[in-house]
């Protein structure tokens, strides 16, 4: 059921013809969203009574025009009744389409979702990263699986999507798919974009997300300490492959670049910065935001080490990086060999740069944010919170020292 349904005839004076007459339009408003249709009739503006919604006069021509407008109004009411009887979501756009004889076949969720993904696929490399496409493809797969699990259907009319649908979908992701909180929220958010498309096109009468709330939980970011970095840096590995993975991981620790951004680096990304020293000038693939990073001694040492590596020469790469999967596999081995009790992944290097390398050494958070390529300072502030925790740990040690001295003073007095 619609909450409001109003009809209003109005004169478009801005479209007045040379003979002084203006077109009469019928405005259909459903739930505050208007659509206008042309009556294909004209009248002199001064002869139109907006309150009575008719043309003033007693001539046969005036009577005929008013009768026509009443007939048009009745056609709208009849069309509105038919749509409601067929249990189709009633919007001003749907009603206008029916009056104009446009096909009003049910709009199906999976078709709309697939069309969205097809458009993204054609814009990969232009407006979207490959990872964005993969994320929406996975979301579509989960949506199809949910429909089969919940309703035993392969597609659904979007008019059937309501608040219960969203909460059931979330339950499915958390229970059947065993997604953690943030992953479930991410998939629901992706699904939400499809709903926004439907709302923008007036295909939905009500937003099913209007009373839905889901919050991303802050995840504790793992990073390496100075001592752990030093252990990895000084470790002699038995294989060249392990040494290579260690070097590239440390390169990311001292630049803050994500895996894909390190992989995309070429020698052309290195130039002289504002301070006359070498910098890396690149763009994050994930957000397309600029990253300008001064090259530290360890970074330069790694770059120099692989300058003549065959893969760097043949593929015009700055570093001979392996696949992300292989990198993470070897990093787990490195953690074991170095006796570091943390599950090393390549992304930990980025966290390490933000905390141990920069913020812990007094680099202002604004500078760190710019080097990381964050679009919002709040994203960088998560790392500052980690350091607050470290401050607490350090102060606990100091507090314990004071307690120790206080106990000694008491024992001496006794």
N, C-alpha and C positions, 0 to 999 in steps of 0.2 A: 504493500500500500504506500502511495505517495503521501507526503505530509502536506504539501501545498500544490495547488493546480489553478493557475489563473490565466485568463485570456484578456487581451487588451488590443483594441484597434488604435492605430496612431497614424498621423500624417507625417510623411518625410518631406519637410519643407526644403531641406537641402537638395532635394531632387526635383524641384519644381521645374516644369517644362516652360517653353516659350509662351504657351497660351495661358499661363498662370495657374494651371492645375498641378497638384502634387499627388504622388502615389499613396494609396492606403495600404498599410501593412498590418498583419495580425501577429502580435507578440505572444508566444506561448511560454509561460514560466512554470517550471516544475522544480520544486525544492530550491527555489532561488536562482535557478539556471535558465536564462532566457534563450529562445531561438525565434527568429522572425521569418515569416513567409509573406510573399507579395500577393495581394489580393487581385492584382492585375486590373485594378480599377483606380480612377483618378477623380479628384474633387478640388474645387477651389477652397483653399485653407480657411477662409472666413466663413464658409458655409458648413464647416465641420463642428459638431458639438461633442467635445471630448467627454463631458459628463454623461450625456445620454448615449454616447457611442453610436451616433448616426448622423446622417446628412440632414441639415435643416431645409425645409421646403415642402411644398404640397404638389409639385408637378409630378406627372407620371414617371418622368425620368428619375427623379429623386426617390419616389416610392420603389421603383424597380431596383435602384442601387442599394437601398436599405434592405430590401428583401434578399438580394444576392448576398449581402454581408451576413444576414441572419442565417442563411443557408450554409455559408462557409463556416460560421461559428458552430452550427449544429454538426457539420461534418467532422470537426475537430473533436467534439464531445463523443461522437459515435466511434471515431478511431481510437480515442483514449479508452473507451469502454471495451473495445475488442482486444486491445493490448493487455489490459488488466485481466480479461477473461482467459486469455492464452497464457497467463502467468509469466509474461515477459517483463523484464525490468523496465519500468516506465520512466523515460527521461524525455526532456524537450527535444533532444536530437532524434531519438527513436520515433517520437510522435511526428516530427517534421518529415522524417524519411517515409513513414507510412502514408502520410498525406500526399507526398510527392511520388508515391509508387515505387520507392526504392526498396529492394529486397531486404527484409529484416530477419534473415536466418540467424539462429543463435550463434553467439560468438563463443568459441571454444578456447579454453585456457591453454592447452598444450599447443594449439595452432599459433596462438598469439606469442607464447613463450618461444617457440621455434623460429617464428618470424623475427623476433627480437634478436635471437642468437645469430641468425643468418646475416642480419645487418651488421652486427658487431664483427663477425668473421670477415666481412668485406672491408672493414675499417681497421683491421689489425695492422699495426705498423704505421698507421696514420693518426688515429685517435685513441686506439686501445692497444694494450700490450697483449701478447699471446696468453699470458697467465689469466687475464681478465676473461678471455673467451673460454678457457678451460674451466674456470670457476663457474661460469653460467651454464656450461654444458653439464657439469656435475650437478648443479642445482636442478636442471631440467630432468636429469635421470632420477634424482631423488623425488621430484614431484610426480613423475610418471609412476614410480614404484609405490608412492603413497596412495595414489588413486586406486591402484590395483589392490593394495593391502586393505584400505578402508572401505572402498565402494565396489570393488571388482569391476572397474571400468577403465577404459584407456584414455578418456578425455571427459571434460565436464564443462557445461555452460557456465560462463563466468558469473551469471546472475545467481548461481547457487553458492557462490563463495561468500561466507559470512564469518563472524567472529569465531564460531565453533569450528569452522574449517581450519582457521589459522592455529587455534590451540591444539586441535587434533594433529595437525601437521607437525607442530613443535614436539608434541608427545611422541609421535612416530620417530622423529629424528633422534630424540634423546633415548628412547627405549629400543626400538627395533634396529636402528642404525648405530646405536651406542655412541652418539656424538656427545662430546663434552659441551658445557654451557656455551662457550664462545663460538664453537663450530656450529652449533645449532642456531645461535643468533645470527651468524653470518649467512647461513642458508635461508633463513627466514627473511633477512634483509634483502637478499638477492631476489627472492620471490616477491617482496614488497615493491621492487621496481616495476615488475610486470603489472601489479595492481595499480600503480601510479599511472602507467600508460593507459590502462582501461579507464581510470577516472578522468584523465586529461581528454580522452576522446568521448566522454559522456556515455561510455558503455556500461558503467556501473552507477547505480543510483545512490549507493552509500559506501563509504570507505570501511571495509571489514577490519582495518587496523585501528579504527578510531579509539577503541577502548583496550587496545593491546599494548602491553609494555614488556620489553625485554631489555635487560642490561648486560653489557659485556663486563665480565669480571676481570679485574686487573691481574695480569699474570706476572709472577715474580721472574724478572729477567736474570738469567744466569750470565755471569761474566768472569773473566780470569783476573786474578790478583797480579801484582807486580812480580811476586815470587814465582807464580805459576808460569807467567810469560817468560821469565828468565830461564826456568827449567827447560821449557820447550825450545827456547832459543839456543841453549848450550848443548842440547842433547845430540849425540852422534847416532845416526840411524844406520842400520845395516843395509838398507836398500835405497836406491836412488829415488824410487817412487815415494817412499815415506818422507824423504827429505824434501821432495818437491811439494807434497801436500802441506808439510810443515811451513815451508817458505810462503806459499800462497795464503795460507791461513794467517800467518803473521803479517803479511802484506795488508790483509783486510783489517787486522787488529790495529794497524798504525795508519789506516786511511778511512776506516769506517764504511767502506764500500760493500754492498751486498754482492752475493755470488754472481748474479747475472751482469752486474755493472763491472766487476773485475774481468769477467769473461769477454766483455765487449771492448775493453780497453785496447788502444793501439798507441804507437809512439806519438801519433799526432795529438793525443790528448794531453801530452806534457808540454808545457810552455812556461815562460817566465812570468811570475806573478808581480803584484804591485810592489813587493819588497825586494825585487831583483833576484829572488831565488826561484827554484823550480817548483811548479805547482801542477796538480792534476786538474784539468778542466773537463768536466763531463756532465751528463744528465742522467738522473735515475730513470731506469726503464719503467719502474712501477708507477711513479707519479709524474715523470717528465720534468721534474724540477731540477734546477741547476745545482751542481756540487762543485765547489772550488776548494781543493785541499792542498795545503803546503806539503811538500815531500820531506819527511823526516829522514834522518840518517839510515835507520833500519830499512825503510822503504826503498831508498836509493840503492842500498847494498843488494837488495833482492832484485831490483830492476837490472842492475849491472850484471848480476850472476846469470841471468837468462837472456841477455842481449843477443848472443850468438846461438841460442837454442834453435834447432832445425824447425820446430813447430812455429816458433815466433817469427822466423824469417819467411817460411812458406805461407803462413796464414795471416801475416801482418798483425800479429798479436803482441801485446806487451809481455804477457806471461803465458806459459804452456799449461793452461788450466784443464783439469779433468772434468768429467760430468759431476754434477752436484751430488748424485747418489754415491759415486765412488769416493768423492772427497769426504763425505760424511762417514762412510765405512772406514776409511783409513784414519780419520780423526779419532774414532773410537779406539782404534789400535794405539794411536799416539798417546791418548789419555792413559791407557793401560800401561804402556811402556814407561811413561813419565810419572806414574803413580798419582795421577790427578783424579780425584773422586768426583768428577763431574762428567755428565754425558755431553761430550763435545760435539757440536754441530757447527757448520760454517757460519751460521747466523750469530753465534755467540761472539764471533770476532767483532761484529758491528756493535754489540752491546759493550764489549771490552773497550773499544775505541771511545765510546761515549762516556764511560765511567772511569776506568783505570787510567787510560792514556790522556784524556782531556780534562773532564770535570774535576777529577781528583788532584790534578796538577794546576788547578786555578784558572783554566781556560774558561772565559765567560760563557754562560749558557747560550747566549745569542750567537756567538761564534760557532759553538758546537752544533747548534740547530742548522746553521747555514751550511756547514761542511757535510752534515748528514743528509742535507737536501730535504729537511722537513718543511712542510708548508705551514705548519702551525707550531708555535712555541710550546703549546701544551703537550705535544707528543714528546718533545725533548725533556720536558719537566718530569716525566716518568722516571728518567734516569737520575734526576736530582733527588727523587724520593728514595731511590735505592741508596744513594750516598747518605741520606739522612739516617737510614738504618745503620750504615757503617759508622756514622758519627756516634750513634747510640751505643754501638758495640765498643768503640774506642773509649767512650766516656765511662763505660762500665769497668773497663780495665783500670782507668784512672781512679774511679770511685773505690775499687777494691784495694788499690795502693794506699789510699787515704785511710781506709778502714784498718789496713795492716799496721800503718804507723800509729794510729790511735790506740790499737791493742798493745803495741810495744810500750807506748807512754804509760798506759794503765799498769802494765806488768812491772815497770821500773818503779812506779810510785808504791806498789805493794811491797 
